[in-house]
Amino acid sequence: MAEIEKQKWTDIAIPQTTTTVYEALHQRRMAWNFENRDVPRDAVERMLATSVWAPNHKHTEPWRFFVSTKHSAHRQRIADFAEKGILARNSEDTRMASAQREWTLKQPLIIFAYSVPAEREDITKENYAAVVCALHNISLSGVAEGLAVTWETGGIAKLPGLAEAVGGDPDWALVSIATVGYPDEESPSSRTPVSEFVTWAE
C-alpha cells in the first residue's frame, strides 16, 4: 500500500464563512429534532476535513469515521441490527426494538466515530481523547454550515457487535454516534461562569 502524502494546513482550501471561532464555540448546540432535509455531502466533507486537525499526541491518527446517509443500504443494515440486537437482549421488548429501528432510519445523517486502541493503556486513553477533540471539531464546523451535531452514547451504542455491523473492528472503542442535520428546534442553553472553576495560581 502506497504511503499517503500528509497535508499541511497551507495545502487546504479554507471554506469562506462569516462565523468566527468564538461564535461557533458559543453557538454550538445539539438537537434532537431535525428538519426533513438531506444534509449536503460537500458540507459533511468540509466538517470531516477539520477532524484530523484535532490535537493528537504522537500523531497516531486513531480516528475512524463511518458516514451513514439516510436512504443507504448501510443505514438499513444498521436499523436491522438495532432491532435484532434489542430483541436478542429481551425478546418481549418489541416496542423498544421498533423505536430504535425507527430512530435509526429517520436521522438525516449519522457519523459513527471510533477510536483505535494502542498497545499501551496511556496511549489508548490519549487516542480516545483525540477522537473526542476530532468530533468537537466536526461539531464546531457544523455551526458554520448551519447544522447541528448531536452526540449519542445510549440506545444502539450499547449493543454488542455494533462496530462490526458498522464496518469496523471489534476492538475499536465507540466515542459517539453523531447525528447530523438542520435543527428543527431552538436549543437554548446556559453555563455557570468560568470564574467559578478557575484558580489563578500566582
KAQUI-V841892 format. One record per pair of residues at least 24 apart in sequence whose ideal C-beta (glycine too) atoms are under 6 Angstrom apart, sorted by the first residue. I is the first residue (numbers start at 0). J is the second residue. D is the distance in whole Angstrom. If there is no record, write none. Layout:
i=I j=J d=D
i=I j=J d=D
This chain:
i=14 j=45 d=5
i=16 j=143 d=4
i=18 j=142 d=6
i=18 j=143 d=4
i=23 j=139 d=4
i=23 j=142 d=4
i=26 j=142 d=5
i=27 j=138 d=6
i=27 j=139 d=6
i=27 j=142 d=5
i=28 j=147 d=6
i=28 j=186 d=4
i=29 j=149 d=4
i=30 j=147 d=4
i=30 j=149 d=6
i=30 j=182 d=4
i=30 j=184 d=6
i=30 j=186 d=6
i=32 j=183 d=5
i=32 j=184 d=5
i=33 j=107 d=5
i=33 j=180 d=3
i=33 j=183 d=5
i=34 j=181 d=4
i=34 j=183 d=5
i=36 j=181 d=5
i=38 j=107 d=5
i=38 j=108 d=4
i=38 j=179 d=6
i=38 j=180 d=6
i=42 j=144 d=4
i=46 j=137 d=5
i=46 j=140 d=4
i=46 j=141 d=6
i=49 j=136 d=4
i=49 j=140 d=5
i=50 j=133 d=4
i=50 j=136 d=5
i=50 j=137 d=5
i=53 j=129 d=6
i=53 j=132 d=4
i=53 j=133 d=4
i=53 j=136 d=5
i=54 j=132 d=5
i=55 j=129 d=4
i=56 j=125 d=5
i=59 j=126 d=6
i=61 j=114 d=5
i=61 j=115 d=4
i=61 j=126 d=4
i=61 j=129 d=6
i=62 j=130 d=5
i=62 j=133 d=5
i=63 j=113 d=4
i=63 j=167 d=6
i=64 j=110 d=6
i=64 j=112 d=6
i=65 j=111 d=4
i=65 j=165 d=5
i=65 j=166 d=6
i=66 j=110 d=5
i=67 j=109 d=4
i=68 j=108 d=6
i=69 j=107 d=6
i=77 j=103 d=6
i=78 j=103 d=4
i=78 j=104 d=5
i=80 j=164 d=4
i=81 j=155 d=4
i=84 j=158 d=4
i=99 j=154 d=6
i=99 j=155 d=6
i=106 j=178 d=5
i=107 j=180 d=3
i=108 j=179 d=4
i=109 j=178 d=6
i=110 j=177 d=4
i=111 j=165 d=5
i=111 j=176 d=6
i=112 j=174 d=4
i=112 j=175 d=5
i=113 j=167 d=5
i=113 j=171 d=4
i=113 j=173 d=6
i=114 j=172 d=5
i=114 j=174 d=5
i=115 j=171 d=6
i=116 j=170 d=6
i=127 j=172 d=6
i=130 j=174 d=5
i=134 j=175 d=6
i=146 j=179 d=6
i=147 j=182 d=4
i=148 j=177 d=5
i=148 j=179 d=5
i=149 j=178 d=5
i=150 j=175 d=4
i=150 j=177 d=6
i=151 j=176 d=4
